[in-house]
Amino acid sequence: MSVKVRIPTQLRSLSGGAGEVEVEAATVGDALRALDSAHPGFAERLFDEGGGLRRFVNVFMGEEDIRFLDGLGTPTPSGCTVSVVPAVAGGQ
């Protein structure tokens, strides 16, 4: 299934400056691994040693945080958009 992966500005150097990359994937995890295959370096920034998402990385499929769906196993319908969103900390 064709899936669009949105890349945050902080990681666009890995995708040659592209803000969006299209990959073939059946799940969110497949999409992120396909992104790394096409543009090496993403896996080490997105995944921890156990293969899960790093704490400071948020991933959305459409408007839904995948942590509230099936995580990396969330199915990706053709044409969907997966967004990588780094966590933002701060405040007063």
C-alpha positions, 0 to 999 in steps of 0.5 A: 500500500502506498503511504506518505510519511511526513518528515519533521524539519529536524530530520529532513537532512536525512531525506535529502530535504524532502518534507514527505516521502512515499513508501510501500507499507502495510503497517506504520512500523513497515512504513518507518522501516521502508523510510529508513531503507530509502534514506538510511539514518532514520531508524537510529533516530526513531527506534530504541534498542528494542525496536520500539519508538524512542520516548521523544518520537511521536507518530501519527496516522492521520490525526491519531497518535499510534500509541492509542491505536495498535502502535507500530502494528497499526495498519496503513490503508493506501493513501494514508499519511504517517507523520513523525513528530518530535516531542516538544518540551518546555514551558514555564 
